Amino acid sequence: MVSADRHDSAAAAELLEQVLGLVHGGEAEAVYTGRDAALTRFANSQIHQNVVEHDAVVRVRVTADGRTGVAATNRLDEAGMRAVVAEAEEIRDHAARNAEAAPLSEGGVSEHSLVGWSATTAGADPQLRADGARRVIDAAVDAGLEASGAFSTEATTMAAANTRGLRSSGSTTQAKLVTVVMGNDGGSGYAQAANTDVDRIDAAEVGAEAVDRAVRSAGAEDLEPGDYPVVLEPYAVGTLLEYTSSIAFSALAAQEGRTFMELGRTVMGPGVHIWDDGSDEAGLPSTIDYEGVRKQRVDLVTNGVATGLVHDTATARRSGTTSTGHGLPAPNTWGPVAWNLFMAGGQDERDALVSRLDRGIWVTRFHYVNVVHAKRAILTGMTKDGTFLVEGGKVVRPIRNFRFTQSVPEAFSRIGGLTRETRLVAAEYSGINVRAPGLLIDRFGFTGATAAEEAG
């Protein structure tokens, strides 16, 4: 069984061959995903929970005569495999014909990928995570503050096989430490670090960063809403790109006319370069998609011009091209997704961006973000954990959190500077990770403040 060695690619491949051999007629695809995830949580400056989860799932897709059936199971013995194939075939046989159904991926046999794999991360134990959490907690306690957050590690193996000859697999790891540090005077500070290698996360540095913001944000005061120049930290930029990716960089969104990404058209400022690359170890790699296709680098925006979209097999067939390796698990109505985003940096240091603000706002991060208008990529949400007024090129005081309502392509058409340094920002929920710089944007729309909400 695969569970004897949870990330044994040969065992996973053998399991998928067994599944394909059970299919009666038509074409078939089998995808194995094995995941070991562990999380150490802390709150009120105390570690209070350690959880470990292992799950391995096989998803089967069978097609015949324009009909498709999909079923999944985490029962990986022979009886489980027979049952999941039978369920998928029964669904297929009762399904309506669909000429637009996603085809199976073409491709040959490729070697198992270990891009983005760290044995240290895969073998991380509760003590390692507790030691990291303790360093964050110590930084907060030394400053008279309280820390909350989580330190997670995970290892994932994915393998895919189909009756068209495709065989592909890969194993990756990732570690993430995130914290919010708070004080009794209203100050709060956020910091995170993510890497494929847990040894490259400096927990003391994460704690010190969050503490610094919490101390500086204490005693925040009101500021009238309006349009302001802003300096956005990479955390804030990462969130904007995360949500933009979910609605705009997909070929399905273009085919359905619900994105600003019209290829060949200028959609952002001339210094903006955004791409997706699942094999770049400067991010959190994932080298194959849920259809078994190797991920390609896709240049999405080049010098402000829309130059690419991500495809799965269904959108690629409609467009007369090939998949870029961005498919989601079947059945998939969402379309392809760019998971591994990068935005090129510029030539500035962060302090240089701040120095250019006569009067503006410094934003650490955004949260509670929602889509207002998908085609224009208008988002709304709140600033959080470090929002500051800048006057005369200097940070003068903390301010209460704002609600923003802003079109991302319009904001990215008004960039006045980018930091040289970029930072990897791991999404909290979506799985869309971004390596982004800090930005100076000449005008950004803040439509409300939180003072009234807090008072209520």
Secondary structure, DSSP 4 states (H G I P E B T S, - for coil): -GGGSTT-HHHHHHHHHHHHHT--SSEEEEEEEEEEEEEEEEETTEEEEEEEEEEEEEEEEEEETTEEEEEEES--SHHHHHHHHHHHHHHHHHSPP-TTSPPPPP--B-PPB-TT--HHHHT--HHHHHHHHHHHHHHHHHTT-EEEEEEEEEEEEEEEEETTS-EEEEEEEEEEEEEEEE-TTS-EEEEEEEESSGGG--HHHHHHHHHHHHHHTTT-B----EEEEEEE-HHHHHHHHHHHHHHHSBHHHHHTT--S--TTSB-S-TT--EEE-TT-TTS----B-TTSPBPPPEEEEETTEE---B--HHHHHHHTS---S-PPSSS-SS-----EEEE---SB-HHHHHHT-SEEEEEEEEEEEEEEETTTTEEEEEEEEEEEEEETTEEEEEB--EEEEEEHHHHTTSEEEEEEEEEEE--SSS--EEEEEEEEEEEEEEEEESHHHHH-
